[in-house]
Amino acid sequence: MRLFDEINTLSEDEILDIDTYFDEMELTEEEKKERKKFAYEVDDMMLFIFALFLTMREFDYMNKSYIIGQLQSRYSEIILQHLSIDSLLDDYIKKFSEEIVDTTLKYPDEKYYVSDDRAVVTAVNEANTVLGYGEFARAKEKGCTWKEWETEHDNKVRKTHREVNRVKIPIDEPFVVGDSLMMYAHDGITFNAEVKELAGCRCTTKYF
């Protein structure tokens, strides 16, 4: 099982803050606004979960299933404000919630796992992953038949992503990114894409 903390790392660019990160991406102003809103909501959610962990630790009472339930419920509520949840996305939410809680419990004495930094990085990557999934679905609903991978065109872009830059393919076919298959940039939902292709990705997908 892929650990979400491996995905939520800084491999291409240092994420200083949510606004700056999305302002530098090749997105429309409407897309930037939506991703920022989603990311801030996830950031608040993560900080709440971290506070719950710390409170339970203080009282020497750790209820893992309760925390997973809280995270799963809150994340579902956030996503439903932006798109509907199908079976694939529902499985993703469950997996995300379980892995985040398991990892936090695994490192009880390391401050990073209950830090603002972890919350922000997770929020940014989840906004790209989940909203990218929604944009892909809406493009199909609108009748788009083609898609194109777009990088940030700078020296921070990883080699495997440069190789698919400007590649245009039918909308129902996956991009071959290194050894991974991805339906859209930052697709960690549809296939089991490798962590190295997802972490800190700033690429976008255009639909036609």
Order of alpha helices (4+ residues) and beta strands (2+ residues): alpha-alpha-alpha-alpha-alpha-alpha-beta-alpha-beta-beta-beta-alpha-beta
